[in-house]
Amino acid sequence: MTALFHRAATLSIALTAIASMSPAAAAPSSPYWGRWTVTDQSGPFSSRGREYKTIDIAPCGKDFCGVSVADNGKCGPTLFRFLMKRADGEQELRGHGKWGSARKNVLIWLYDGEDGKPKQNMQLYLGDGYDFGERSENMPKFDSTYRKSGVARCTAR
């Protein structure tokens, strides 16, 4: 009986140590982490745009990634990756992401919710440039507004 107790105790300690070393546990907190869902589910979505209807943003290695979430909750492809040092609460992020088989520039902008909760809404733009505010060849190929809808459950592959 004592040998069984010691084995169980050792296993418990080992599992606790492994869990505490996971990248998610070591990652700093960020307002970007979570599940983000488009505010207009009925909006027009192309086959490429459907991958962006629901996105889980979470740490992935030394960076953080956005992973597509299907309507049934199944985890899909990694859509974009940003440097972890940029996930410290900046209001705007710039990086690169997937758009079909092409790579596009991604701009993510966080802003406060209508209820006053900080950084509960996100605007995401995909295009060839970063100046999406002007009428030019930089007009986004995709843009949508998101609301934080929970914790991220999908991770980058």
KOLGUKOL-239255 format. One line per 8 residues: number of its first residue (from 1); for each residue x, z, y of C-alpha. Coordinates in steps of 0.25 Angstrom, whole numbers. Layout:
BEGIN
NUM = X Z Y; ... $
REM end
This chain:
BEGIN
1 = 0 0 0; 11 3 10; 18 -10 7; 5 -17 10; 4 -9 23; 18 -13 27; 16 -27 25; 3 -28 33 $
9 = 9 -20 44; 21 -30 44; 12 -42 44; 4 -36 55; 16 -34 64; 22 -48 61; 8 -55 65; 8 -47 78 $
17 = 22 -51 81; 19 -66 78; 6 -65 86; 14 -59 98; 24 -70 98; 14 -82 99; 16 -91 111; 2 -88 116 $
25 = 5 -73 116; 18 -76 124; 12 -85 134; 9 -81 148; -5 -80 153; -11 -92 160; -24 -96 166; -23 -109 159 $
33 = -24 -103 145; -38 -105 138; -48 -115 134; -53 -124 145; -66 -132 144; -70 -143 154; -82 -139 163; -89 -152 161 $
41 = -91 -154 146; -99 -167 148; -89 -174 157; -84 -187 152; -72 -186 142; -64 -197 137; -58 -196 123; -46 -190 130 $
49 = -53 -181 139; -61 -175 128; -48 -168 124; -48 -161 137; -62 -155 137; -57 -141 132; -43 -137 133; -36 -125 127 $
57 = -24 -121 136; -14 -112 129; 1 -109 127; 8 -119 118; 23 -116 116; 30 -114 129; 19 -122 136; 4 -122 137 $
65 = -5 -133 132; -19 -138 133; -26 -141 120; -38 -149 118; -50 -142 112; -61 -151 105; -76 -148 107; -76 -141 94 $
73 = -64 -132 98; -54 -139 89; -40 -139 96; -35 -153 100; -22 -159 105; -13 -153 116; -17 -159 129; -7 -154 139 $
81 = 5 -145 140; 10 -137 152; 23 -128 154; 20 -113 152; 26 -110 165; 16 -118 172; 4 -110 165; 6 -97 174 $
89 = -6 -99 182; -3 -111 191; -16 -117 196; -11 -132 193; -3 -137 181; 3 -151 179; 7 -156 166; 5 -167 156 $
97 = -6 -169 145; -12 -178 135; -22 -189 138; -25 -197 126; -11 -202 122; -6 -202 136; 0 -190 144; -6 -187 158 $
105 = -3 -177 169; -11 -165 168; -15 -156 179; -23 -143 177; -28 -135 188; -34 -121 187; -44 -115 196; -54 -103 197 $
113 = -67 -102 190; -80 -102 198; -82 -87 194; -69 -84 201; -61 -82 188; -47 -88 190; -42 -101 184; -54 -103 175 $
121 = -56 -118 178; -46 -129 176; -45 -143 181; -37 -153 172; -32 -167 176; -25 -178 168; -19 -190 174; -7 -198 178 $
129 = -3 -190 190; -5 -176 195; -12 -179 209; -26 -180 203; -32 -177 217; -31 -191 223; -37 -204 219; -25 -212 213 $
137 = -19 -216 199; -18 -201 197; -33 -198 195; -34 -190 182; -38 -196 169; -45 -183 166; -49 -171 174; -58 -160 170 $
145 = -62 -146 174; -61 -134 164; -66 -120 163; -58 -110 155; -67 -107 142; -59 -97 134; -46 -96 127; -37 -107 121 $
153 = -38 -108 106; -31 -121 104; -15 -123 105; -6 -135 106; -2 -142 94 $
REM end
